[in-house]
C-alpha cells in the first residue's frame, strides 16, 4: 500500500482537493493505522511521535487539521493543544480513550473542534474530519508570527539583537555572524523545535554556501561557547531527525 505522505521540506503545499492532516500520537502502531486510513481516503498525511515534533510541524507542514492523541506521556496533550492554538487557528480533533468521558469533556472545553474515541472507526473518523473541514475550509490556515523583542535573557544566555552582543553567564562572548544568527533564531524560538530546514532557510539563504554539515558545525561551535559541558548539552538540544531546541 502506498501512503500519501508528503515531504514537508519542499515548500510545496498540497492541491486544494487534498487537505493535509497532521497526526500527533506517541503510539507508532496507532499512528501508522490512522495514517493508512486517511491516506486511502485521499488526504495528505504527516505524523509526529510527540508534542515538540508536532508543534514544529505546524509551521513546517501547515496542516489543514490536526489529530491529537489525549494519551500523550506526562499528560501533555492539553499543553500541546494550547501551544498549537497560540500559533495557528488550525482545527484540532482530540483522540480520546473509549471509556474516558473526562478526556472528551476537557478536550471540548479547551476548544477542540471535535473529539473521537480510540481506536476510531474509519468511516466515522473521515466523516468527522470532513465535517470540521467543511466548517472551517480546508486551506492551510496562516501561522501567527508574533512581533519579536529586540533582546532575550534566557537561562545563561543574554542576547541583544540590535547590538549583536551575546553574554553568557555574565561574560561577553565572540560569535561569528552565522553563529550569532543561529543562536538568535534558536533563542527566539525557546522551548520550540526549529527544524533543520528552517535553520538552513533562515541562516543560509543561499544553499550553495551551506549544507547540513555546515549547520552541525555551527551548532558544535555554539555549544563550546555556551555549554558548561558541550558533550552533554543542557541548552542547545538536538531533536533527533528534526532539528534543534533551545532550553533555558
C-alpha positions, 0 to 999 in steps of 0.5 A: 500500500502506498501512503500519501505522505508528503515531504514537508521540506519542499515548500510545496503545499498540497492541491486544494482537493487534498487537505493535509492532516497532521497526526500527533500520537506517541503510539507508532502502531496507532499512528501508522493505522490512522495514517493508512486510513486517511491516506486511502481516503485521499488526504495528505498525511504527516505524523509526529511521535510527540508534542515538540515534533508536532508543534514544529510541524505546524509551521513546517507542514501547515496542516489543514487539521490536526489529530491529537492523541489525549494519551500523550506521556506526562499528560501533555496533550492539553499543553500541546493543544494550547501551544498549537492554538497560540500559533495557528487557528488550525482545527484540532480533533482530540483522540480520546480513550473509549471509556474516558468521558473526562478526556472528551469533556476537557478536550471540548472545553479547551476548544477542540473542534471535535473529539473521537474515541480510540481506536476510531472507526474509519468511516466515522473518523473521515466523516468527522474530519470532513465535517470540521473541514467543511466548517472551517475550509480546508486551506492551510490556515496562516501561522501567527508570527508574533512581533519579536523583542529586540533582546532575550535573557534566557537561562545563561544566555543574554542576547541583544539583537540590535547590538549583536552582543551575546553574554553568557553567564555574565561574560561577553562572548565572540560569535561569528555572524552565522553563529550569532544568527543561529543562536538568535533564531534558536533563542527566539524560538525557546522551548520550540523545535526549529527544524533543520530546514528552517535553520538552513532557510533562515541562516543560509539563504543561499544553499550553495554556501551551506549544507547540513554539515555546515549547520552541525558545525555551527551548532558544535561551535555554539555549544563550546561557547555556551555549554558548561559541558558541550558533550552533554548539552543542557541548552542547545538540544538536538531533536533527533531527525528534526532539528534543534531546541533551545532550553533555558 
